[in-house]
Amino acid sequence: MDTSVLENIGLSQVEIKVFLTILELGESKAGKIIEKSGLQSSSVYDAINKLISKGLLSYIKKSQVKYYKTPNPEVVLDYIELKKGEYLKILPELKARQKKTENDGVEFFKSFKGIKTIMSELVKDAKKGDIYRTFSVENPEDYKIAREKVFRYTKQLFKEKKIIVKGIFHEQNRYSPTKSSITQKKYINLPMPPNTMVLNDKVAVISWKEEPTGILIRSKDIAEKYTSFFDAMWKIAKK
């Protein structure tokens, strides 16, 4: 495969090697990635950290051991839109290389790019009329940052998918809705849970302190419990 396209969107040769190795292996421990790639361990760990910061890699923990995996290859399109045409040329081959793994699990993401990846993964399989439920960001300063850096991006995803958006906000973040607002909003004057989103069988929880950090949970059971909790709070929240 011509990897120059991946170089052109800002990945180093080592990052490309690690990215493709994990695509082929599926979720894997670092040792297996080092063995398969033939690279030095320090180079592999450095590349893994850089790919995570770019939102192109995540990991899950099993018995306190990290297993690294690539999200759907389409997330690279979000990493740099200007190179979309070039990336689309090799996307079918990347998808063919990707080894499918079990859906259930927890993935960890860092940075604003990583949070955008969470949102892309959250809505990826959604259909028209599905309901996206969110406990919004409680702290006003954190909310302002989240809104500017990520939520404007996710708004377009919701519009494209024609998803119903319902949000519970803290009273201190009440403001007049704009004409373009697509969110059904209610407010509470109580301590809020962490910024949480639920859509179908997926749950995302995000911390906006310092470097944004988030987890994406794929579990029907957990999603159903969060959905029930949200719906109960929705009944007592005020417009």
Residue frames as a rotation matrix with the C-alpha (Angstrom) as fourth column:
MET 1
0.575 0.818 0.000 0.00
0.818 -0.575 0.000 0.00
0.000 0.000 -1.000 0.00
ASP 2
-0.177 -0.585 0.791 1.19
0.509 -0.743 -0.435 3.53
0.842 0.326 0.429 -0.78
THR 3
0.226 0.232 -0.946 1.72
0.974 -0.085 0.212 4.98
-0.031 -0.969 -0.245 2.71
SER 4
-0.792 -0.557 0.250 2.82
0.577 -0.817 0.006 8.39
0.201 0.149 0.968 1.40
VAL 5
-0.059 0.860 0.507 -0.81
0.163 -0.493 0.855 9.50
0.985 0.133 -0.112 1.76
LEU 6
0.722 0.299 -0.624 -0.58
0.620 0.121 0.775 8.90
0.307 -0.947 -0.098 5.51
GLU 7
-0.317 -0.887 -0.335 2.71
0.931 -0.358 0.066 10.81
-0.178 -0.291 0.940 5.59
ASN 8
-0.653 0.072 0.754 1.01
0.397 -0.815 0.421 13.71
0.645 0.574 0.504 3.84
ILE 9
0.440 0.849 0.292 -1.57
0.097 -0.368 0.925 14.03
0.893 -0.378 -0.245 6.62
GLY 10
0.309 -0.415 0.856 1.18
-0.756 -0.653 -0.043 14.37
0.577 -0.634 -0.515 9.22
LEU 11
0.945 0.001 0.327 2.04
-0.218 0.746 0.629 10.86
-0.243 -0.666 0.705 10.41
SER 12
0.009 -0.997 -0.076 5.67
-0.948 -0.033 0.317 9.76
-0.318 0.070 -0.945 10.80
GLN 13
-0.181 -0.163 -0.970 6.96
-0.648 0.762 -0.007 6.50
0.740 0.627 -0.244 9.34
VAL 14
-0.967 -0.201 -0.155 6.95
-0.014 0.650 -0.760 4.92
0.253 -0.733 -0.631 12.81
GLU 15
-0.537 0.839 0.094 3.40
-0.521 -0.242 -0.818 6.12
-0.663 -0.488 0.567 13.53
ILE 16
0.112 0.549 -0.828 2.25
-0.984 0.179 -0.015 4.70
0.140 0.816 0.560 10.20
LYS 17
-0.535 -0.409 -0.739 3.94
-0.357 0.902 -0.241 1.36
0.766 0.135 -0.629 10.94
VAL 18
-0.982 0.179 0.061 2.32
-0.001 0.319 -0.948 1.13
-0.189 -0.931 -0.313 14.38
PHE 19
-0.295 0.924 -0.244 -1.09
-0.781 -0.380 -0.496 2.28
-0.551 0.045 0.833 13.07
LEU 20
0.086 0.304 -0.949 -1.14
-0.884 0.463 0.069 -0.34
0.460 0.833 0.308 10.30
THR 21
-0.790 -0.435 -0.432 0.18
-0.184 0.841 -0.509 -3.06
0.585 -0.323 -0.744 12.62
ILE 22
-0.836 0.521 0.171 -2.66
-0.155 0.075 -0.985 -2.48
-0.526 -0.850 0.018 15.09
LEU 23
-0.042 0.816 -0.576 -5.19
-0.974 -0.163 -0.159 -2.37
-0.223 0.555 0.802 12.25
GLU 24
-0.128 -0.089 -0.988 -4.05
-0.626 0.780 0.011 -5.82
0.769 0.619 -0.156 11.17
LEU 25
-0.889 -0.311 -0.337 -3.79
0.040 0.680 -0.732 -7.31
0.457 -0.664 -0.592 14.67
GLY 26
0.354 0.935 -0.024 -6.93
0.266 -0.076 0.961 -5.87
0.897 -0.346 -0.276 16.19
GLU 27
0.736 -0.067 0.673 -6.78
-0.588 -0.556 0.588 -4.96
0.335 -0.828 -0.449 19.89
SER 28
0.513 -0.684 -0.518 -3.35
0.449 0.729 -0.517 -5.99
0.731 0.033 0.681 21.16
LYS 29
0.800 -0.391 -0.454 -0.90
0.379 -0.256 0.889 -5.58
-0.464 -0.884 -0.057 24.01
ALA 30
0.687 -0.578 -0.440 2.19
-0.659 -0.751 -0.042 -3.46
-0.306 0.319 -0.897 23.41
GLY 31
-0.164 -0.825 0.541 4.45
-0.421 0.554 0.718 -6.51
-0.892 -0.110 -0.438 23.36
LYS 32
0.133 0.303 0.943 2.61
0.649 0.693 -0.314 -8.06
-0.749 0.654 -0.104 20.45
ILE 33
0.974 0.215 -0.070 2.70
0.108 -0.712 -0.693 -4.76
-0.199 0.668 -0.717 18.55
ILE 34
0.348 -0.926 -0.144 6.46
-0.770 -0.370 0.520 -4.48
-0.535 -0.070 -0.842 19.13
GLU 35
-0.266 -0.437 0.859 6.99
0.016 0.889 0.457 -8.06
-0.964 0.136 -0.230 17.95
LYS 36
0.421 0.549 0.722 4.81
0.714 0.291 -0.637 -7.69
-0.560 0.784 -0.270 14.84
SER 37
0.989 0.025 -0.149 6.19
-0.056 -0.857 -0.513 -4.29
-0.140 0.515 -0.845 13.80
GLY 38
0.459 -0.887 0.051 9.85
0.841 0.415 -0.348 -5.14
0.287 0.202 0.936 14.40
LEU 39
0.312 -0.296 0.903 10.39
-0.067 -0.955 -0.290 -1.70
0.948 0.030 -0.317 15.95
GLN 40
-0.767 -0.598 -0.232 12.17
0.249 0.056 -0.967 -0.82
0.592 -0.799 0.106 19.18
SER 41
-0.144 0.771 -0.620 9.89
0.972 0.227 0.057 -0.73
0.185 -0.595 -0.782 22.22
SER 42
-0.439 -0.066 -0.896 10.63
0.482 -0.859 -0.173 2.94
-0.758 -0.508 0.409 22.97
SER 43
-0.976 0.068 -0.209 9.69
-0.212 -0.541 0.814 3.91
-0.057 0.839 0.542 19.41
VAL 44
-0.541 0.820 -0.184 6.44
0.494 0.488 0.719 1.93
0.680 0.298 -0.670 19.59
TYR 45
-0.101 0.508 -0.856 5.38
0.971 -0.138 -0.197 3.47
-0.217 -0.851 -0.479 22.91
ASP 46
-0.689 -0.209 -0.695 6.21
0.137 -0.978 0.158 6.96
-0.712 0.013 0.702 21.64
ALA 47
-0.929 0.359 -0.085 4.16
-0.137 -0.121 0.983 6.36
0.343 0.925 0.161 18.47
ILE 48
-0.353 0.828 -0.435 1.25
0.818 0.498 0.286 4.94
0.454 -0.255 -0.854 20.50
ASN 49
-0.247 0.220 -0.944 1.13
0.731 -0.597 -0.330 8.06
-0.636 -0.771 -0.014 22.70
LYS 50
-0.850 -0.111 -0.515 1.22
-0.198 -0.838 0.508 10.35
-0.488 0.534 0.690 19.67
LEU 51
-0.799 0.593 -0.097 -1.53
0.131 0.329 0.935 8.40
0.587 0.735 -0.340 17.90
ILE 52
-0.212 0.717 -0.664 -3.69
0.976 0.185 -0.111 8.57
0.043 -0.672 -0.739 21.03
SER 53
-0.434 -0.012 -0.901 -3.18
0.361 -0.918 -0.162 12.36
-0.826 -0.395 0.403 21.24
LYS 54
-0.911 0.079 -0.405 -4.28
-0.391 -0.476 0.787 12.65
-0.131 0.876 0.465 17.60
GLY 55
-0.045 0.975 0.219 -7.43
-0.777 0.104 -0.621 10.65
-0.628 -0.198 0.752 18.27
LEU 56
0.119 0.025 -0.993 -6.30
-0.894 0.438 -0.096 7.82
0.433 0.898 0.074 15.97
LEU 57
-0.436 -0.305 -0.846 -5.79
0.077 0.925 -0.373 5.20
0.897 -0.228 -0.380 18.68
SER 58
0.307 0.501 0.809 -7.51
-0.847 -0.243 0.472 4.15
0.433 -0.831 0.350 21.90
TYR 59
-0.720 -0.523 -0.457 -7.08
-0.269 0.816 -0.511 1.41
0.640 -0.245 -0.728 24.46
ILE 60
0.574 0.814 0.089 -9.08
-0.466 0.236 0.853 -0.81
0.673 -0.531 0.515 26.75
LYS 61
-0.429 -0.710 0.559 -7.97
-0.876 0.174 -0.451 -2.37
0.223 -0.682 -0.696 30.03
LYS 62
0.634 0.517 -0.575 -8.25
-0.310 0.851 0.423 -6.06
0.708 -0.090 0.700 30.84
SER 63
0.782 -0.322 -0.534 -6.95
0.617 0.516 0.594 -7.07
0.085 -0.794 0.602 34.27
GLN 64
0.692 -0.433 -0.578 -5.03
0.010 -0.794 0.607 -3.76
-0.722 -0.426 -0.545 34.41
VAL 65
-0.431 -0.804 0.410 -3.28
0.495 0.170 0.852 -4.50
-0.754 0.571 0.324 31.10
LYS 66
0.028 0.407 -0.913 -3.73
-0.512 -0.779 -0.363 -2.06
-0.859 0.478 0.186 28.22
TYR 67
-0.220 0.000 0.975 -4.89
0.753 0.636 0.170 -3.41
-0.620 0.772 -0.140 24.87
TYR 68
-0.524 -0.076 -0.848 -4.50
-0.267 -0.931 0.248 -0.90
-0.809 0.357 0.467 22.06
LYS 69
-0.140 0.530 0.836 -6.89
0.850 0.498 -0.173 -0.64
-0.508 0.686 -0.520 19.15
THR 70
-0.996 -0.092 0.010 -7.68
0.081 -0.808 0.584 1.66
-0.045 0.582 0.812 16.27
PRO 71
-0.143 0.975 -0.171 -11.15
-0.173 -0.194 -0.966 3.20
-0.974 -0.108 0.197 16.05
ASN 72
0.611 0.410 0.677 -12.84
0.588 0.337 -0.735 2.90
-0.530 0.848 -0.036 12.69
PRO 73
-0.352 -0.878 0.326 -10.34
0.886 -0.200 0.419 4.10
-0.302 0.436 0.848 10.03
GLU 74
0.234 0.504 0.831 -12.73
0.764 -0.624 0.163 6.91
0.601 0.597 -0.531 9.05
VAL 75
0.749 0.083 -0.657 -11.62
0.565 -0.598 0.569 8.91
-0.346 -0.797 -0.495 12.13
VAL 76
-0.364 -0.931 0.013 -8.55
0.765 -0.291 0.575 9.99
-0.532 0.219 0.818 10.17
LEU 77
-0.192 0.380 0.905 -10.92
0.789 -0.489 0.373 12.05
0.584 0.785 -0.206 8.03
ASP 78
0.855 0.515 -0.058 -11.78
0.425 -0.633 0.647 14.07
0.296 -0.578 -0.760 11.13
TYR 79
0.301 -0.838 -0.455 -8.08
0.738 -0.097 0.668 14.48
-0.604 -0.536 0.589 11.95
ILE 80
-0.575 -0.490 -0.655 -7.48
-0.025 -0.789 0.614 16.53
-0.818 0.370 0.441 8.84
GLU 81
0.402 0.897 0.183 -10.37
0.237 0.091 -0.967 17.34
-0.884 0.433 -0.176 6.50
LEU 82
0.378 -0.269 -0.886 -8.14
-0.752 -0.647 -0.125 18.95
-0.539 0.714 -0.447 3.90
LYS 83
-0.673 -0.704 -0.228 -6.67
-0.720 0.553 0.418 15.54
-0.168 0.446 -0.879 3.04
LYS 84
0.046 0.793 0.607 -10.03
-0.489 0.548 -0.679 13.75
-0.871 -0.265 0.413 2.78
GLY 85
0.724 0.280 -0.630 -9.75
-0.685 0.189 -0.703 13.10
-0.077 0.941 0.329 -0.95
GLU 86
-0.162 -0.887 -0.433 -6.35
-0.804 0.373 -0.463 11.45
0.572 0.273 -0.773 -0.61
TYR 87
-0.701 -0.120 0.703 -7.37
-0.629 0.568 -0.531 9.33
-0.335 -0.814 -0.474 2.37
LEU 88
0.344 0.927 0.153 -10.52
-0.666 0.356 -0.656 8.07
-0.662 0.123 0.739 0.69
LYS 89
0.325 -0.286 -0.901 -8.34
-0.850 0.328 -0.411 6.49
0.414 0.900 -0.137 -1.98
ILE 90
-0.597 -0.655 -0.464 -6.80
-0.365 0.736 -0.570 4.07
0.715 -0.171 -0.678 0.52
LEU 91
-0.320 0.540 0.779 -9.75
-0.940 -0.081 -0.330 3.74
-0.115 -0.838 0.533 2.93
PRO 92
0.699 0.628 -0.341 -11.10
-0.666 0.746 0.010 0.49
0.261 0.220 0.940 1.41
GLU 93
0.157 -0.721 -0.674 -7.70
-0.018 0.681 -0.732 -1.17
0.987 0.127 0.094 1.82
LEU 94
-0.720 -0.390 0.574 -7.40
-0.525 -0.236 -0.818 0.00
0.454 -0.890 -0.034 5.43
LYS 95
0.091 0.860 0.502 -10.85
-0.985 0.151 -0.080 -1.36
-0.144 -0.488 0.861 6.25
ALA 96
0.676 0.105 -0.730 -9.94
-0.391 0.890 -0.234 -4.66
0.625 0.444 0.642 4.61
ARG 97
-0.317 -0.903 -0.290 -6.90
-0.074 0.328 -0.942 -4.92
0.946 -0.277 -0.171 6.89
GLN 98
-0.416 0.148 0.897 -8.78
-0.854 -0.402 -0.330 -4.14
0.312 -0.904 0.293 10.06
LYS 99
-0.747 0.135 -0.651 -9.42
0.242 0.967 -0.077 -7.18
0.619 -0.215 -0.755 12.22
LYS 100
0.107 0.891 0.441 -12.89
-0.397 -0.368 0.841 -7.12
0.911 -0.265 0.315 13.77
THR 101
-0.909 -0.352 -0.221 -13.06
0.079 0.376 -0.923 -7.43
0.408 -0.857 -0.314 17.57
GLU 102
-0.271 0.847 -0.457 -15.88
0.948 0.318 0.028 -7.81
0.169 -0.425 -0.889 20.06
ASN 103
0.029 0.392 0.920 -18.11
0.321 -0.875 0.362 -4.75
0.947 0.285 -0.151 20.40
ASP 104
0.912 0.390 -0.122 -18.46
0.228 -0.236 0.945 -4.70
0.340 -0.890 -0.304 24.19
GLY 105
0.028 -0.931 -0.364 -15.72
0.978 0.101 -0.185 -2.94
0.209 -0.351 0.913 26.12
VAL 106
0.824 0.131 -0.551 -14.33
0.336 -0.896 0.289 0.37
-0.456 -0.423 -0.783 27.34
GLU 107
0.194 -0.758 0.622 -12.05
0.884 -0.141 -0.446 2.65
0.426 0.636 0.643 25.34
PHE 108
0.365 -0.186 -0.912 -10.03
0.618 -0.685 0.387 5.57
-0.697 -0.705 -0.135 26.69
PHE 109
0.324 -0.217 0.921 -9.35
0.814 -0.432 -0.388 8.80
0.482 0.875 0.037 24.77
LYS 110
0.031 -0.344 -0.939 -7.42
0.689 -0.673 0.269 12.00
-0.724 -0.655 0.216 25.43
SER 111
-0.874 -0.424 -0.237 -7.23
0.214 -0.775 0.595 15.49
-0.435 0.469 0.768 23.86
PHE 112
-0.165 0.836 -0.523 -9.89
-0.570 -0.513 -0.642 17.44
-0.805 0.192 0.561 21.98
LYS 113
-0.368 -0.017 -0.930 -9.24
-0.883 0.321 0.343 15.29
0.293 0.947 -0.133 18.90
GLY 114
-0.966 -0.026 -0.256 -9.81
0.048 0.960 -0.277 12.19
0.252 -0.280 -0.926 21.00
ILE 115
-0.574 0.812 -0.109 -13.10
0.033 -0.109 -0.993 13.57
-0.818 -0.573 0.036 22.34
LYS 116
-0.092 0.511 -0.855 -14.23
-0.927 -0.357 -0.113 14.27
-0.363 0.782 0.506 18.77
THR 117
-0.710 -0.209 -0.672 -13.40
-0.485 0.838 0.251 10.66
0.511 0.504 -0.696 17.97
ILE 118
-0.896 0.443 0.037 -15.63
0.224 0.522 -0.823 9.55
-0.384 -0.729 -0.567 20.87
MET 119
-0.200 0.876 -0.439 -18.49
-0.416 -0.481 -0.772 11.60
-0.887 0.028 0.460 19.47
SER 120
-0.259 0.043 -0.965 -17.98
-0.959 0.103 0.263 10.21
0.111 0.994 0.015 15.96
GLU 121
-0.906 -0.127 -0.405 -17.99
-0.104 0.991 -0.079 6.65
0.411 -0.029 -0.911 17.31
LEU 122
-0.765 0.643 0.024 -21.03
0.016 0.057 -0.998 7.38
-0.644 -0.763 -0.054 19.48
VAL 123
0.092 0.874 -0.477 -23.24
-0.536 -0.360 -0.763 8.43
-0.839 0.326 0.436 16.55
LYS 124
-0.738 -0.552 -0.388 -21.68
-0.587 0.243 0.772 6.23
-0.332 0.798 -0.504 13.85
ASP 125
-0.931 0.365 -0.025 -24.40
0.321 0.848 0.422 3.57
0.175 0.385 -0.906 13.80
ALA 126
-0.560 0.752 -0.347 -27.29
0.113 -0.346 -0.931 5.85
-0.821 -0.561 0.109 14.80
LYS 127
-0.610 0.476 0.633 -30.41
0.770 0.166 0.617 6.06
0.188 0.864 -0.468 12.65
LYS 128
-0.662 0.446 0.602 -32.96
-0.193 -0.878 0.438 8.79
0.724 0.174 0.667 12.04
GLY 129
0.371 0.905 0.210 -35.12
-0.387 -0.055 0.920 9.30
0.844 -0.423 0.330 15.12
ASP 130
0.113 -0.408 -0.906 -32.69
0.771 0.611 -0.180 7.72
0.627 -0.678 0.384 17.61
ILE 131
0.904 0.285 0.320 -32.48
0.018 -0.771 0.636 9.68
0.428 -0.569 -0.702 20.88
TYR 132
-0.200 -0.978 -0.066 -29.19
0.488 -0.041 -0.872 11.13
0.850 -0.206 0.485 22.11
ARG 133
0.867 0.488 -0.103 -29.36
0.295 -0.334 0.895 11.90
0.403 -0.806 -0.433 25.84
THR 134
-0.160 -0.985 0.068 -26.78
0.507 -0.141 -0.850 14.01
0.847 -0.101 0.522 27.63
PHE 135
0.747 0.093 -0.658 -26.06
0.619 -0.456 0.639 15.35
-0.241 -0.885 -0.399 31.08
SER 136
0.688 -0.458 0.563 -24.23
0.239 -0.589 -0.772 18.48
0.685 0.665 -0.296 30.00
VAL 137
-0.338 -0.920 -0.199 -21.12
0.640 -0.069 -0.765 20.09
0.690 -0.386 0.612 31.51
GLU 138
0.505 0.601 -0.620 -21.87
0.858 -0.270 0.437 21.65
0.096 -0.752 -0.652 34.92
ASN 139
-0.068 -0.616 -0.785 -18.97
0.617 -0.644 0.452 24.09
-0.784 -0.454 0.424 35.33
PRO 140
0.809 0.506 -0.298 -19.63
0.118 -0.637 -0.762 27.24
-0.576 0.581 -0.575 33.23
GLU 141
0.190 -0.819 -0.542 -15.99
-0.813 -0.441 0.380 27.67
-0.550 0.368 -0.749 32.18
ASP 142
-0.670 -0.396 0.628 -15.66
-0.076 0.878 0.472 24.01
-0.739 0.269 -0.618 31.20
TYR 143
0.224 0.855 0.467 -18.98
0.579 0.269 -0.770 24.24
-0.784 0.443 -0.435 29.35
LYS 144
0.699 0.001 -0.715 -17.75
-0.403 -0.825 -0.396 27.23
-0.591 0.565 -0.576 27.35
ILE 145
-0.361 -0.915 -0.180 -14.59
-0.765 0.180 0.618 25.35
-0.533 0.361 -0.765 26.29
ALA 146
-0.568 0.193 0.800 -16.51
0.279 0.960 -0.033 22.18
-0.774 0.204 -0.599 25.44
ARG 147
0.517 0.855 -0.030 -19.03
0.320 -0.226 -0.920 24.13
-0.794 0.466 -0.391 23.41
GLU 148
0.534 -0.371 -0.760 -16.37
-0.700 -0.698 -0.151 25.93
-0.474 0.613 -0.633 21.38
LYS 149
-0.417 -0.906 -0.071 -13.99
-0.822 0.343 0.454 22.99
-0.386 0.248 -0.888 20.86
VAL 150
-0.970 -0.012 0.245 -16.33
0.036 0.980 0.194 20.01
-0.242 0.197 -0.950 20.41
PHE 151
-0.326 0.937 0.125 -20.07
0.400 0.256 -0.880 20.60
-0.857 -0.238 -0.458 20.68
ARG 152
0.159 0.352 -0.922 -20.29
-0.670 -0.648 -0.363 22.76
-0.725 0.676 0.133 17.57
TYR 153
-0.700 -0.475 -0.534 -18.69
-0.713 0.518 0.473 19.88
0.052 0.711 -0.701 15.69
THR 154
-0.910 0.349 0.222 -21.13
0.269 0.907 -0.323 17.32
-0.315 -0.234 -0.920 17.14
LYS 155
-0.148 0.896 -0.418 -24.12
-0.244 -0.443 -0.863 19.49
-0.958 -0.026 0.284 16.28
GLN 156
-0.148 0.025 -0.989 -23.42
-0.982 -0.120 0.144 18.88
-0.115 0.992 0.043 12.60
LEU 157
-0.958 -0.206 -0.202 -23.19
-0.223 0.972 0.070 15.12
0.182 0.112 -0.977 13.21
PHE 158
-0.617 0.783 0.075 -26.63
0.258 0.292 -0.921 15.16
-0.743 -0.549 -0.382 14.85
LYS 159
0.040 0.644 -0.764 -28.16
-0.619 -0.584 -0.525 17.17
-0.784 0.494 0.376 12.01
GLU 160
-0.487 -0.306 -0.818 -26.72
-0.860 0.332 0.387 14.84
0.153 0.892 -0.424 9.36
LYS 161
-0.973 0.062 -0.223 -28.06
0.096 0.985 -0.145 11.76
0.210 -0.162 -0.964 11.17
LYS 162
-0.216 0.930 0.297 -31.40
-0.439 -0.364 0.821 13.44
0.872 0.047 0.487 12.04
ILE 163
-0.500 -0.074 -0.863 -30.96
0.640 0.640 -0.425 12.36
0.583 -0.765 -0.273 15.67
ILE 164
0.633 0.699 0.333 -33.25
0.157 -0.537 0.829 13.63
0.758 -0.472 -0.450 18.45
VAL 165
-0.468 -0.882 -0.060 -31.11
0.359 -0.127 -0.924 15.48
0.807 -0.454 0.376 21.01
LYS 166
0.735 0.674 0.075 -32.21
0.149 -0.269 0.952 15.83
0.661 -0.688 -0.298 24.66
GLY 167
-0.341 -0.938 -0.053 -30.01
0.364 -0.080 -0.928 17.55
0.867 -0.336 0.369 27.23
ILE 168
0.779 0.448 -0.438 -30.20
0.571 -0.218 0.792 18.20
0.259 -0.867 -0.426 30.95
PHE 169
-0.110 -0.795 0.597 -28.26
0.339 -0.594 -0.729 21.32
0.934 0.122 0.335 31.95
HIS 170
-0.368 -0.055 -0.928 -27.43
0.921 -0.163 -0.355 23.01
-0.132 -0.985 0.111 35.25
GLU 171
0.660 0.740 -0.129 -29.37
0.728 -0.672 -0.134 26.21
-0.186 -0.006 -0.983 35.93
GLN 172
0.295 -0.611 -0.734 -26.13
0.071 -0.752 0.655 28.23
-0.953 -0.245 -0.179 35.94
ASN 173
-0.806 -0.564 0.179 -25.72
0.190 0.039 0.981 27.40
-0.560 0.825 0.075 32.25
ARG 174
0.176 0.934 0.311 -29.19
0.815 0.039 -0.578 28.57
-0.552 0.355 -0.755 31.25
TYR 175
-0.708 -0.323 -0.628 -29.17
-0.068 -0.854 0.516 30.89
-0.703 0.408 0.582 28.27
SER 176
0.281 0.864 -0.417 -31.55
-0.556 -0.207 -0.805 31.89
-0.782 0.459 0.422 25.50
PRO 177
0.021 -0.263 0.965 -31.57
0.517 0.829 0.215 29.23
-0.856 0.494 0.153 22.76
THR 178
-0.661 -0.286 -0.694 -30.56
-0.433 -0.610 0.664 30.26
-0.613 0.739 0.279 19.26
LYS 179
0.323 0.823 -0.466 -32.77
-0.866 0.058 -0.497 29.72
-0.382 0.564 0.732 16.25
SER 180
0.088 -0.384 -0.919 -30.38
-0.750 0.581 -0.314 27.02
0.655 0.718 -0.237 15.05
SER 181
-0.547 -0.304 0.780 -30.53
-0.802 0.457 -0.385 25.06
-0.239 -0.836 -0.494 18.32
ILE 182
-0.170 0.452 -0.876 -31.47
-0.539 0.701 0.467 21.41
0.825 0.552 0.125 17.81
THR 183
-0.827 -0.280 -0.487 -31.43
0.216 0.642 -0.736 20.37
0.519 -0.714 -0.470 21.49
GLN 184
0.422 0.905 0.055 -34.50
0.074 -0.094 0.993 19.83
0.904 -0.415 -0.107 23.66
LYS 185
-0.600 -0.793 0.105 -33.30
0.053 -0.170 -0.984 21.34
0.799 -0.585 0.144 26.95
LYS 186
0.731 0.676 -0.089 -34.33
0.190 -0.076 0.979 21.05
0.655 -0.733 -0.184 30.57
TYR 187
-0.194 -0.809 0.554 -32.60
-0.329 -0.479 -0.814 22.41
0.924 -0.340 -0.174 33.68
ILE 188
0.631 0.303 -0.715 -31.93
0.563 0.454 0.690 21.32
0.534 -0.838 0.116 37.24
ASN 189
0.351 -0.514 0.783 -30.42
-0.622 -0.753 -0.215 23.15
0.700 -0.411 -0.584 40.22
LEU 190
0.915 -0.082 0.394 -28.74
-0.237 0.683 0.691 20.06
-0.326 -0.726 0.606 41.67
PRO 191
-0.124 -0.991 0.053 -25.23
-0.603 0.118 0.789 18.60
-0.788 0.066 -0.613 41.53
MET 192
0.644 0.335 -0.687 -24.72
-0.765 0.273 -0.583 17.11
-0.008 0.902 0.433 38.08
PRO 193
0.676 -0.480 0.559 -23.10
0.333 0.876 0.349 13.80
-0.657 -0.050 0.752 37.17
PRO 194
-0.453 -0.866 -0.211 -20.03
0.090 -0.280 0.956 14.02
-0.887 0.414 0.205 34.91
ASN 195
-0.106 0.351 -0.931 -20.64
-0.905 -0.421 -0.056 15.08
-0.411 0.837 0.362 31.31
THR 196
-0.615 0.002 0.789 -22.36
0.020 1.000 0.013 11.91
-0.788 0.024 -0.615 30.07
MET 197
-0.266 0.527 -0.807 -23.88
-0.956 -0.252 0.151 10.97
-0.124 0.812 0.571 26.72
VAL 198
-0.461 0.204 0.863 -26.03
-0.020 0.970 -0.240 7.94
-0.887 -0.129 -0.444 25.92
LEU 199
-0.016 0.476 -0.879 -27.03
-0.976 -0.197 -0.089 6.76
-0.216 0.857 0.468 22.47
ASN 200
0.533 0.321 -0.783 -28.42
-0.539 0.842 -0.021 3.27
0.652 0.433 0.622 21.83
ASP 201
0.883 -0.179 -0.434 -25.89
0.380 0.814 0.439 0.78
0.275 -0.553 0.787 23.28
LYS 202
-0.112 -0.984 0.137 -23.07
0.729 -0.175 -0.662 3.29
0.675 0.026 0.737 23.85
VAL 203
0.900 0.276 -0.338 -22.22
0.435 -0.619 0.654 5.57
-0.029 -0.735 -0.677 26.77
ALA 204
0.000 -0.910 0.415 -19.56
0.562 -0.343 -0.753 8.30
0.827 0.233 0.511 26.81
VAL 205
0.834 0.140 -0.533 -18.26
0.535 -0.437 0.723 10.02
-0.132 -0.889 -0.439 29.94
ILE 206
0.210 -0.740 0.639 -15.97
0.614 -0.409 -0.675 13.04
0.761 0.534 0.368 29.58
SER 207
0.445 -0.210 -0.870 -13.86
0.722 -0.491 0.488 15.15
-0.530 -0.846 -0.067 31.95
TRP 208
0.715 -0.109 0.691 -12.99
0.478 -0.645 -0.596 18.64
0.511 0.756 -0.409 30.68
LYS 209
0.892 -0.434 -0.124 -10.40
-0.131 -0.512 0.849 19.46
-0.432 -0.741 -0.514 33.35
GLU 210
-0.058 -0.984 -0.166 -6.92
-0.433 -0.125 0.892 20.31
-0.899 0.123 -0.419 32.00
GLU 211
-0.839 -0.196 -0.508 -6.39
-0.545 0.306 0.781 17.86
0.002 0.932 -0.364 29.11
PRO 212
0.175 0.985 0.004 -9.83
-0.984 0.175 -0.041 16.49
-0.041 0.004 0.999 28.13
THR 213
-0.918 -0.394 0.045 -10.20
-0.396 0.918 -0.029 12.79
-0.030 -0.045 -0.999 28.89
GLY 214
0.044 0.999 -0.032 -13.05
-0.995 0.041 -0.091 10.50
-0.090 0.036 0.995 27.98
ILE 215
-0.819 -0.183 0.544 -14.22
-0.168 0.983 0.078 6.90
-0.548 -0.028 -0.836 27.98
LEU 216
-0.209 0.754 -0.623 -16.52
-0.942 0.015 0.335 5.21
0.262 0.657 0.707 25.51
ILE 217
-0.654 0.081 0.752 -18.47
-0.386 0.820 -0.423 2.24
-0.651 -0.567 -0.505 26.88
ARG 218
-0.414 0.532 -0.738 -20.12
-0.741 0.274 0.613 -0.26
0.528 0.801 0.282 24.56
SER 219
-0.980 0.150 -0.129 -22.62
0.197 0.785 -0.587 -2.15
0.013 -0.601 -0.799 26.71
LYS 220
-0.352 0.927 0.129 -26.35
0.114 -0.094 0.989 -2.59
0.929 0.362 -0.073 26.26
ASP 221
0.188 0.425 -0.886 -26.87
0.890 0.309 0.337 -3.17
0.416 -0.851 -0.320 29.99
ILE 222
-0.506 -0.457 -0.732 -24.98
0.743 -0.661 -0.101 -0.04
-0.438 -0.595 0.674 31.09
ALA 223
-0.957 0.167 0.238 -26.61
0.035 -0.746 0.665 2.07
0.289 0.644 0.708 28.37
GLU 224
-0.105 0.983 -0.150 -30.09
0.412 0.180 0.893 0.94
0.905 0.032 -0.424 29.46
LYS 225
0.116 0.102 -0.988 -29.37
0.993 -0.038 0.112 1.89
-0.026 -0.994 -0.105 33.09
TYR 226
-0.804 -0.434 -0.405 -28.07
0.418 -0.899 0.134 5.34
-0.422 -0.061 0.904 32.11
THR 227
-0.751 0.592 0.292 -31.09
0.090 -0.347 0.934 5.81
0.654 0.727 0.207 29.84
SER 228
0.155 0.834 -0.530 -33.49
0.744 0.254 0.618 4.98
0.650 -0.490 -0.580 32.69
PHE 229
-0.174 -0.316 -0.932 -31.65
0.894 -0.447 -0.016 7.37
-0.412 -0.837 0.361 35.03
PHE 230
-0.980 -0.199 0.028 -31.73
0.187 -0.856 0.482 10.18
-0.072 0.478 0.876 32.46
ASP 231
-0.457 0.874 0.165 -35.44
0.242 -0.057 0.969 9.68
0.856 0.483 -0.186 31.73
ALA 232
0.212 0.497 -0.842 -36.23
0.949 0.102 0.299 9.83
0.235 -0.862 -0.450 35.46
MET 233
-0.467 -0.470 -0.749 -34.28
0.634 -0.768 0.087 13.09
-0.616 -0.435 0.656 35.82
TRP 234
-0.918 0.154 0.365 -35.91
0.237 -0.523 0.819 14.47
0.317 0.838 0.443 32.67
LYS 235
-0.037 0.991 -0.128 -39.33
0.711 0.116 0.693 14.14
0.702 -0.065 -0.709 34.32
ILE 236
0.473 0.215 -0.854 -38.34
0.847 -0.379 0.374 16.35
-0.244 -0.900 -0.361 37.27
ALA 237
-0.658 -0.745 -0.106 -36.17
0.662 -0.640 0.390 18.84
-0.359 0.187 0.915 35.37
LYS 238
0.292 0.767 -0.572 -37.66
0.378 -0.642 -0.667 22.20
-0.878 -0.022 -0.477 34.38
LYS 239
0.344 -0.102 0.934 -37.87
0.927 -0.119 -0.354 23.85
0.148 0.988 0.054 30.98
